[in-house]
Amino acid sequence: MQFVLTVLVWSVLIGVIGLARTTRRVLIACARRMLAVPLPDPVGERRRARPPGDGAAPSTASGADRLRTPLWLLSHVVLGWAGAQLSILLFVAGLLLPGGWAGAEAGVSVNGWSLRAESGWQSWAAALCCLLLAAALCLAVTYALRWLAPRLLGPSPAERLALAAERERALAERNRLAHELHDSIGHTLTAATIQAAVAGEMLCADPMAARAALRSIEESTRAALEDLDYVLGMLREEKAGTAPARTLADLPELLDRLRHAGAVVEPELSGDHAKVQGTLSRAAYRILQEGLTNALRHGAGGPIRVKVATAPDSLELGVVNRTGAGSGMSPGAFPTSGHGLPGLLERVRLLHGEIEAGPDGPDHWRLAVRLPVRLPA
């Protein structure tokens, strides 16, 4: 009775120790190092390492999940204690039995039937069996603990769902940052390259126009540096500042940069764009920016028609430019990543809109986007 009570007290104490979160972190680290089991960090630790308010899902650990760590600790103690006792006993027997040099004898008795190893080859065989059993027992305990570790210390089904949601959030954030880099930096480099070429050609003939092109390069690259600093801060997991928000209110500045690059822009604006705000306005700006960047890269001169029409239930965007030879730039002057049109398709799909992109007649390219919108009264 006293033995049973002692075992129960020790089991309760070990279980209480296992309930602590610090204990689980220590046990996971030990299992990684000593058992070579690839265990992820606890989901709660990952969530606390992130700043509050970043969209982290609340903890979904249940009471049964919290009991897995005490169960692992108890299993580790029981298997380790029993395995160590038997292994030591077998190892000592294996050392003492050969030749009976220490007066040791080995025997097995079952229901009155007994088998006893006498001195000589029988004692050596018994000693070898004891050593092999001790090694096999150590391996069995090790494999049992390695089998139990991912099931008791690894993530539970609820934690796996939280990990999957966290990975999905990280991938979505990386995808958004890639869009930001592609839209902002890609457009700026394209416009700056053309403006530099224009400034070089006009430096002697029209110094005022050359200086205007250089000022436009300075302004556009400064805005791109702000976007780049924000994106790099997010990639380094630093506490980045407010993301530079380009909206339809910045469209005139975007069109001016194109004019400084030597492009002829014909805007067709209708409706009250100031009422389009938030995500829709930012997405509309990026869509137009990508369309105009492609017009600069692949256009063949001539006017670029830009359409922005705001209605109570929809926002229509369009870019039409000439295609073919005669743009003044070599075909390889602007290498592209091939992510522009897929990025537009994804952005429009997330906003439940419609998009058309393709040839418009024999020598024009047309981008047309229609986004659903509900304007405030």
Salt bridges, closest charged atoms under 4 A:
ASP41 OD1 - ARG32 NH2 2.65
GLU45 OE2 - ARG25 NH1 3.15
GLU45 OE2 - ARG48 NH2 1.68
ASP54 OD2 - ARG50 NE 2.71
GLU105 OE1 - ARG116 NH1 3.75
GLU159 OE2 - ARG24 NH1 3.17
GLU159 OE1 - ARG68 NH2 3.54
GLU166 OE2 - ARG50 NH1 3.66
GLU173 OE2 - ARG176 NH2 2.73
GLU180 OE1 - ARG286 NH2 2.82
ASP183 OD1 - HIS182 ND1 3.46
ASP183 OD2 - ARG347 NH2 2.51
GLU218 OE2 - ARG222 NH2 2.78
GLU226 OE1 - ARG246 NH2 3.82
ASP227 OD1 - ARG246 NH2 3.59
ASP227 OD2 - ARG286 NH2 3.98
GLU253 OE2 - ARG257 NH1 3.30
ASP256 OD1 - ARG259 NH1 3.06
GLU290 OE1 - HIS182 ND1 3.34
GLU316 OE1 - LYS307 NZ 3.27
GLU346 OE1 - HIS179 NE2 3.49
GLU356 OE1 - ARG366 NH1 3.26
ASP363 OD1 - HIS364 ND1 2.81
